[in-house]
Amino acid sequence: MTPSMTIQKKEDVDLFQLKIQRQQERYAATAARLKNKATINVAFLVIHSSIWKYHRVYKLMEADPRFHPTVVVCPYLKDGKAHMSEEMDKTLRFMQHSGYNVLKTYDEENDSWIDIKSELQPDIVFFSVPYDYTRDEYRLANFRYALTCYVPYFFTTNGKKGSNYDGPFHNLVWRSFYETEIHKKYAEEYARNRGENVVVSGYPRLDDFLFADQQMVSDPWNSSSDELKRIIWAPHHTIDGQGQGLNYSTFKTYHELFKEIATAYSDKIQIAFKPHPLLKQKLYKDEDWGKKRTDQYYRFWDNLQNGLLAEADYTDLFLTSDVLIHDCSSFMAEYLATGKPSLYLLHDLGVRERLHQFGKMALHRHYQAQRGDEILKFIEHQALQQKDPMQEVRTRFVNSRLMPPNEKTAAENIVNYVKNEISH
């Protein structure tokens, strides 16, 4: 590296550190101003309903007379206008069905976009993703004078430490509410702000499983028969060629096997096909798949008598299932919180090294498979015969690693923290 490059790099670092400092000063001024404000307007910005993590946070704020929360449906711009409109409408319907006060940012009648800064005048903004997936006016830089908050859209277990903790978003948001002390340690190590804006709250998505109210659970399965065991198959989106350096997905290896299993065991099991929301678009682009083959495959599960295509919220799906078979990262922690057995499908033996410390710990609490016969063995033993020698190991892990701090739910920790920061 030449001296001029070194100087330039140091100048860039110094400028970014100054940007972080000035933004935190703005946040401090905003927090001081809000201490005298009677009603706090809160905007929850969401792109995909499938990665919505704020249900309990929203409900706690809705029940508090000081807060006025609104869910704001924003566009996803990475896959064209048709997909954007379809995704916005699907997310809007889900949010309306869930009973939220909801605003869609696109006005079809006037072919225009709503300025939520003037429409809602948000004092606090919760983001669902840290990426530039949406329009500039719905991104972090447009809300420099609001208190901006972030809960990761997935329970972080992968080893991409820099992109998980040290993006511009992670350094410039007012507060990031992280899963565990291990995740905070990574922020302190890898983020340029040394994790100074990180609060360990627990993960609010886990509240739905750790503190589930069974009376509020709906049954999404096709059959209510106790004779049919309920298996979720959840393939990740990181297929070969589009794996983003992770390559977790085993979908292309086992897609036919799961169809065969569903047919062969039709009198014993139901299978819910729960693909990652990004998998379909990646299969559309895959040279072996494309749109026609992908749509046919998804329709197979949607039409299968003992099958189910699950593309929206998965809370009730998890709570009413018997087992999970998957190769995802976030589900490694989320399904463990249900207390039920799960099988992790290893793309290769190097998967363990593509996980960080917490991910390795969670993987160790899973049954594991790298071949089709091992999948069948799990279905026979853990799903049908309900043999579960790992139950105690999982229970200890949940109690020691997944329970939120302060003897509160994660959502309570988040709302209590925010209230404390803007109270007299």
C-alpha positions in Angstrom: 0.0 0.0 0.0 1.4 3.4 -1.0 1.7 6.3 1.5 -1.0 8.3 -0.4 -3.4 5.3 -0.2 -2.8 5.0 3.6 -3.4 8.7 4.1 -6.6 8.5 2.0 -7.8 5.6 4.0 -7.1 7.3 7.3 -9.0 10.4 6.1 -12.0 8.3 5.1 -11.9 6.6 8.5 -11.7 10.0 10.3 -14.5 11.4 8.2 -16.8 8.5 9.0 -16.0 8.6 12.7 -16.9 12.3 12.6 -20.2 11.4 10.8 -21.0 8.9 13.5 -20.3 11.4 16.3 -22.4 14.1 14.7 -25.3 11.8 14.1 -25.3 10.6 17.7 -25.3 14.3 18.8 -28.4 14.8 16.7 -30.0 11.7 18.3 -29.2 13.1 21.8 -30.9 16.4 20.9 -33.9 14.5 19.5 -34.2 12.4 22.7 -34.1 15.6 24.8 -36.8 17.2 22.7 -39.1 14.2 22.9 -39.0 14.3 26.7 -41.4 17.2 26.5 -43.6 15.7 23.8 -47.0 14.2 24.8 -47.5 11.9 21.8 -44.6 10.0 20.2 -45.2 9.0 16.6 -43.6 5.7 15.7 -43.1 4.4 12.2 -42.3 0.7 11.6 -40.9 0.4 8.1 -41.4 -3.0 6.5 -40.6 -4.4 3.0 -41.5 -8.1 3.3 -44.2 -9.5 5.7 -42.2 -12.7 6.0 -39.4 -10.9 7.9 -41.6 -8.8 10.1 -40.2 -9.1 13.7 -41.9 -6.3 15.5 -45.4 -7.7 16.4 -45.0 -7.5 20.1 -43.1 -4.3 20.1 -45.9 -2.7 18.1 -48.6 -4.1 20.3 -46.9 -2.8 23.5 -46.6 0.7 22.0 -50.2 0.6 20.7 -51.3 -0.1 24.3 -49.3 2.8 25.7 -51.2 6.1 25.4 -47.9 8.0 24.8 -47.1 6.2 21.5 -48.9 6.4 18.2 -47.5 3.5 16.0 -47.9 3.0 12.3 -46.7 0.2 10.1 -45.4 1.6 6.8 -45.2 -0.7 3.8 -42.2 0.2 1.6 -41.3 -1.0 -1.9 -38.7 -3.7 -2.6 -36.9 -2.5 -5.7 -34.5 -5.3 -6.6 -36.7 -7.5 -8.8 -38.8 -5.2 -11.0 -42.0 -3.3 -10.7 -44.4 -6.3 -11.0 -42.7 -8.1 -8.1 -42.6 -4.9 -6.1 -46.4 -4.3 -6.5 -47.1 -8.0 -5.7 -45.0 -7.9 -2.6 -46.4 -4.6 -1.3 -50.0 -5.8 -1.7 -49.2 -9.1 0.0 -47.5 -7.3 2.9 -50.3 -4.7 3.1 -52.9 -7.5 3.4 -50.9 -9.3 6.1 -50.5 -6.1 8.1 -54.2 -5.2 7.8 -55.2 -8.7 8.8 -53.0 -8.5 11.8 -54.9 -5.4 13.0 -52.1 -2.8 12.6 -52.5 0.8 11.8 -50.9 0.6 8.3 -49.9 2.9 5.5 -48.8 1.9 2.0 -46.2 4.2 0.6 -47.3 3.8 -3.0 -50.4 5.7 -4.2 -51.6 3.8 -7.3 -54.3 6.3 -8.2 -51.8 9.1 -8.6 -48.8 7.0 -9.4 -46.9 8.7 -6.6 -45.0 8.0 -3.4 -46.1 9.2 0.0 -43.7 11.4 2.0 -44.0 9.8 5.4 -41.9 12.5 7.0 -44.7 15.0 6.3 -47.5 12.5 6.5 -46.6 10.8 9.8 -44.0 13.1 11.2 -42.3 10.1 12.9 -40.3 10.7 16.1 -39.0 7.2 16.2 -38.4 4.9 13.2 -37.9 1.1 13.3 -36.2 -0.4 10.3 -36.7 -4.0 9.2 -33.5 -4.4 7.0 -30.2 -2.5 7.0 -29.9 -2.6 3.2 -30.6 -0.3 0.2 -33.6 -2.4 -1.0 -36.0 0.5 -1.0 -36.4 4.1 -2.1 -34.1 6.7 -0.7 -36.9 8.5 1.2 -37.6 5.3 3.2 -33.9 4.7 4.2 -31.9 5.7 7.2 -30.3 8.8 5.8 -33.7 10.5 5.4 -34.4 10.3 9.2 -31.5 12.1 10.7 -33.7 13.9 13.3 -35.7 10.9 14.4 -34.6 8.2 16.8 -33.8 5.3 14.5 -33.9 1.7 15.7 -33.1 -1.7 14.3 -33.7 -5.3 15.2 -31.9 -7.8 12.9 -34.4 -9.3 10.4 -32.8 -12.7 11.2 -31.3 -14.2 14.3 -27.7 -13.8 13.4 -25.7 -17.1 13.3 -23.7 -16.8 10.1 -20.0 -15.9 10.0 -20.2 -12.7 7.8 -19.2 -10.5 10.8 -18.3 -7.4 8.8 -21.6 -7.2 6.8 -23.6 -8.1 9.9 -22.2 -5.5 12.2 -20.1 -2.9 10.4 -22.2 -1.5 7.5 -22.9 2.2 7.4 -26.4 1.5 8.7 -25.2 -0.4 11.7 -22.8 2.4 12.7 -25.3 5.3 12.1 -28.6 4.0 13.5 -29.5 5.3 16.9 -29.9 1.9 18.6 -29.5 -1.7 17.5 -31.3 -4.2 19.7 -29.3 -7.4 19.5 -30.0 -10.9 20.4 -27.4 -11.9 23.1 -24.1 -10.7 24.7 -22.3 -12.7 22.1 -23.8 -10.6 19.3 -22.9 -7.4 21.2 -19.3 -8.7 21.5 -19.1 -9.1 17.7 -20.4 -5.5 17.3 -17.8 -4.2 19.7 -15.1 -6.1 17.8 -16.1 -5.4 14.2 -18.1 -2.2 14.1 -16.3 1.1 13.7 -18.4 2.6 16.5 -17.3 -0.3 18.7 -20.9 -1.3 19.3 -21.6 1.9 21.3 -25.2 2.0 19.9 -26.0 -1.7 20.8 -28.5 -2.8 23.5 -28.9 -6.4 24.3 -32.6 -7.0 24.5 -33.1 -10.5 23.4 -34.7 -11.3 20.1 -38.4 -10.2 19.9 -39.3 -12.9 17.3 -38.4 -15.5 19.9 -41.0 -14.0 22.3 -43.7 -15.6 20.1 -42.3 -19.0 20.8 -40.8 -18.6 24.3 -44.0 -17.0 25.7 -46.6 -18.3 23.3 -50.3 -17.9 24.2 -51.7 -21.2 22.9 -55.2 -19.8 23.0 -54.2 -17.3 20.3 -52.7 -19.8 17.9 -54.5 -20.6 14.6 -54.0 -23.9 12.8 -52.7 -23.4 9.3 -52.4 -27.1 8.3 -54.7 -28.8 5.9 -55.6 -31.7 8.2 -56.2 -31.5 12.0 -55.8 -35.3 12.3 -53.5 -36.3 15.1 -52.5 -39.3 13.0 -50.6 -37.1 10.5 -47.3 -35.8 12.0 -46.5 -32.2 10.9 -43.2 -31.6 9.3 -41.9 -28.2 8.1 -39.3 -28.2 5.4 -37.6 -24.8 5.2 -34.9 -24.5 2.5 -32.7 -21.4 2.5 -32.1 -19.1 -0.5 -28.3 -19.5 -0.7 -28.3 -21.9 -3.7 -25.1 -22.6 -5.5 -24.1 -19.7 -7.8 -26.2 -17.3 -5.7 -25.0 -18.2 -2.2 -23.4 -14.9 -1.2 -20.5 -16.8 0.2 -22.7 -18.8 2.5 -24.0 -21.7 0.4 -26.3 -23.1 3.0 -29.1 -24.2 0.8 -29.7 -27.8 0.0 -32.8 -27.2 -2.0 -31.4 -28.3 -5.4 -30.2 -31.5 -3.8 -33.4 -32.6 -2.0 -36.3 -31.0 -3.9 -37.3 -34.2 -5.5 -36.7 -36.3 -2.4 -39.2 -34.2 -0.4 -41.9 -34.7 -3.0 -41.2 -38.4 -2.9 -41.4 -38.4 0.9 -44.7 -36.5 0.9 -46.2 -39.1 -1.5 -44.7 -42.2 0.2 -45.8 -41.1 3.7 -49.1 -39.6 2.7 -51.0 -41.6 5.4 -48.5 -40.6 8.1 -47.3 -37.0 7.6 -48.1 -33.6 6.3 -45.2 -31.4 5.0 -45.2 -27.7 5.0 -42.9 -26.3 2.3 -41.6 -23.1 3.9 -39.1 -21.6 1.5 -37.0 -18.5 2.3 -38.8 -15.5 0.7 -35.8 -14.9 -1.6 -35.6 -18.5 -2.9 -38.2 -18.1 -5.6 -36.6 -15.1 -7.2 -33.2 -16.8 -7.2 -34.7 -20.0 -8.8 -36.2 -17.7 -11.4 -32.7 -16.6 -12.3 -31.1 -20.1 -12.1 -30.3 -21.6 -15.4 -31.6 -25.1 -14.4 -34.9 -23.8 -13.0 -36.4 -20.6 -14.4 -39.8 -19.2 -13.7 -41.9 -21.9 -15.3 -40.3 -24.8 -13.4 -40.2 -22.8 -10.2 -43.9 -21.9 -10.3 -44.8 -25.5 -11.1 -42.8 -26.7 -8.1 -44.4 -24.2 -5.7 -47.9 -25.1 -7.1 -47.2 -28.8 -6.3 -47.0 -28.0 -2.6 -49.9 -25.6 -2.7 -52.1 -28.2 -4.3 -50.9 -31.3 -2.3 -53.5 -32.8 -0.1 -51.0 -33.6 2.7 -48.9 -30.6 1.8 -48.8 -26.9 2.4 -47.1 -23.9 0.8 -46.2 -21.5 3.6 -44.9 -18.2 2.4 -46.2 -15.7 5.0 -45.8 -15.4 8.7 -44.7 -18.7 10.3 -45.5 -18.2 14.0 -48.6 -20.5 14.0 -46.8 -22.9 11.6 -44.0 -23.4 14.1 -46.2 -23.6 17.1 -48.5 -26.3 15.6 -45.7 -28.4 14.0 -44.0 -31.5 15.3 -40.5 -31.1 13.7 -38.5 -28.9 11.4 -36.1 -29.9 8.6 -34.1 -26.9 7.3 -30.8 -25.4 6.3 -31.5 -21.8 7.3 -29.5 -19.6 9.7 -32.1 -17.7 11.7 -34.4 -20.7 12.2 -31.5 -22.4 14.0 -32.4 -20.3 17.0 -36.0 -19.6 16.3 -37.2 -23.2 16.1 -35.0 -24.2 19.1 -37.2 -21.7 21.1 -40.2 -23.9 20.5 -38.5 -26.8 22.3 -39.2 -29.2 19.4 -36.6 -31.3 17.5 -35.1 -30.1 14.3 -32.9 -31.5 11.6 -30.2 -29.4 10.0 -29.3 -30.3 6.4 -25.6 -29.8 5.8 -24.8 -28.5 2.4 -21.2 -29.6 3.0 -18.9 -30.2 6.0 -17.6 -26.7 5.8 -21.0 -25.2 6.9 -19.8 -25.2 10.5 -17.0 -22.8 9.6 -19.4 -20.4 7.9 -21.2 -19.9 11.2 -20.1 -17.7 14.1 -19.8 -18.7 17.7 -23.5 -18.7 18.5 -24.3 -20.4 15.2 -22.0 -23.3 16.0 -23.6 -23.6 19.4 -27.1 -23.7 17.9 -26.0 -26.2 15.3 -24.7 -28.5 18.0 -28.2 -28.7 19.4 -29.6 -30.0 16.1 -29.9 -33.4 14.6 -27.8 -33.2 11.4 -27.9 -34.9 8.0 -25.9 -34.8 4.8 -27.7 -37.7 2.9 -31.2 -38.6 2.0 -31.2 -41.7 4.2 -30.4 -39.6 7.2 -33.5 -37.4 6.5 -35.6 -40.6 6.3 -34.2 -41.8 9.6 -35.1 -38.4 11.3 -38.6 -38.7 9.9 -39.0 -42.3 11.2 -37.4 -41.7 14.6 -38.0 -38.1 15.6 -41.2 -37.3 13.7 -43.2 -40.6 13.7 -41.8 -42.5 16.7 -41.2 -39.2 18.7 -37.8 -40.4 19.9 -35.9 -37.3 21.1 -32.6 -38.0 22.9 -31.5 -34.3 22.4 -34.5 -32.8 24.2 -32.7 -32.1 27.5 -29.7 -30.6 25.6 -32.0 -28.2 23.7 -33.9 -27.2 26.9 -30.7 -26.2 28.7 -29.6 -24.2 25.7 -32.9 -22.3 25.5 -32.8 -21.5 29.2 -29.2 -20.4 29.2 -28.8 -18.7 25.8 -32.1 -17.7 24.3 -34.1 -16.3 27.2 -34.1 -12.5 27.1 -32.5 -10.5 29.9 -34.1 -8.7 32.8 -36.8 -11.4 33.3 -38.8 -9.6 30.6 -39.7 -10.4 27.0 -37.4 -8.9 24.4 -40.2 -6.6 23.2 -40.6 -5.3 26.8 -36.9 -4.7 27.0 -37.0 -2.7 23.8 -40.0 -0.6 24.7 -38.8 0.0 28.2 -35.4 1.2 26.9 -37.0 3.6 24.5 -39.4 4.9 27.1 -36.6 5.5 29.6 -34.6 7.4 27.0 -37.4 9.9 26.3 -38.8 10.2 29.8 -38.2 13.1 32.2 
